[in-house]
């Protein structure tokens, strides 16, 4: 299974993946910022973002096909790349889209962010503006386990 937590900077992606890993230490974590440090990519253009997300998707797909569970936390602003991940991992991807009206990291927002459509399967949208960290995490946890219940290999 692959749990993707995506949204604009400052929405809570890394915080949520940190909490997930504290309860699921046997999972693999792919964080967009950490990936940029390991595989130097300081290119925040559309092409640079595509490269970083494609790398994350490739790593997550490989691990998933080896029967490992993965949590991903990255901005992931492109619908096609999110669909590509699902296409490579049918019935194994659960998306969590975090949004926030807080101004934290607003200067780093990607202005061409393609919000998920209501038709995108297995996508939970959470506005973290007025929720505590625990409330947000519990929503992710409950949504994921409801989705994953009965999936092959979980």
Buried (B, 14 or more C-beta within 10 A) or exposed (E): BBBBBBBBBBBBBBBBBBBBBEEBEEBBBBBBEBBBEEEEBEEEEEEEBBBBBBBBBEBBBEBBEEEBBBBBBBBBBBBEBBBBBBEBBEEBBBBBBBBBEEEEEEEEBBEEBEBBEEEBEBBBBBBBEEBEEEEBBEBBBEBBEEBBEEEEEE
